[in-house]
Amino acid sequence: MNYFPVDSLRSITEAAGAYPEFSMFGELPCWALYVRHVKGLTLKNIKLSYLNPDFRTACIFDDVNTLALNGFSVKDYKNLPVIILNNTKGYKATRLMLPVSESKAVRMQK
């Protein structure tokens, strides 16, 4: 099984016609949410945590247009960043609960 590090998001296969089984892509570069090619996403009152520490980032939002996180909580982290916004436009967060400051926990990249 392949592992895709954060700097290789472009290498993750597109499989639009197939059901997204967990084994289709290999090990993705995040432990909770990998969201790609979405327009108009709102996540409300989401709480993320894990049983065992994981070296990967918690969430990656890749090619998302208009993302709202409201009451979004990530309790645990082993490495920073906690959330990666790759090619994401229209990001808005309210009541964000992260283990470190938002400026340290959220990374915007193109």
N, C-alpha and C positions, 0 to 999 in steps of 0.2 A: 504494500500500500504506500502511496506517495504522501509526503508531507509538503504543504505549500507554505513557505515562510511569508511573512507580511510583505516583503519587497517583491514578491512574484505573483501579485494578484492577477496580472494579465495572463498568467499561465493556467489558471483554473478553467477547465473545459466548459464551453457553453453546450448545454444539452436541453434546449428549449422544448423539444418534442418528447422527452422522456420524463417519467415520474422521478422526482428528486429523491432517490434512495440514498441513505447515508453513505453507502459504499461506492457511489458513482464517481466521486471526485478524489477520494483519498482523504487524508486528514487535513481539514481546513485550518487556516491560521487563527482561529478563534474557538473559544470553548462554549459560547452561549448562542449568539445570533450572528449569522452571516446573511446579510441582506444585499441583493444586487438587482439593478435595473428596475427600480420602483419609482413611481410618481405618486406623491401625496400620501405619505405614511405618518400616522400618529400612533404612538405607543403610550398608553396611560396606565399608571399604577403597576408597573412591572418591577419585580424584585428578583435579582439574579444572585445566586451564590453557588458554591460547589462544596462537595464533601472532602475532596482531596485537592491540594494546590495544583494548578496547571500553569505551565510556563507561557501559554498563549494568551493573547489579549482576549478580553471578554466579548466584545462586539466589533464587527466591521460592517459599515454601511458603505457600499461601493456603487457608484453611479445612481445615487438617490436624489431625486428632485423634490424638494419640500419635505423635510423631516422634522417632526415635532416630538420631543420627548417630554412627557409631563408626569411627574411623580415616578421617575425612572431611577431605580436603585441598583447599584452593583456593590455588594458587600465586601467581596474578597478580591485580592489581586496578588499576583506574585511578581509580575513585571509591568512596567509602564510602556505604552499607554494602555488605559483600560478600554477606551473606545477610539476607533479609527474611523474618520470620515474621509473616504477616498473619492474624489470627484463628486462630492455631495454639495448641493446648492440648497439654499433656503432652510438652513438648520436653525432651529429654535428650541431652547430647553427651559423648562420651568420646574421648580422643585426637584432638581437633580440631586441625588444623594450618592456621592462617590467617596471612596476611602481616602482620597486626597483631593486637593483643589481641582476645579474644572480645568484650569490652565495647564496643570500637570497631567491630568487624566485623559483629556480629549486631544487627539492629534488630527489636524486637518492636513490632508495632502492631496496633491493633484496627480 
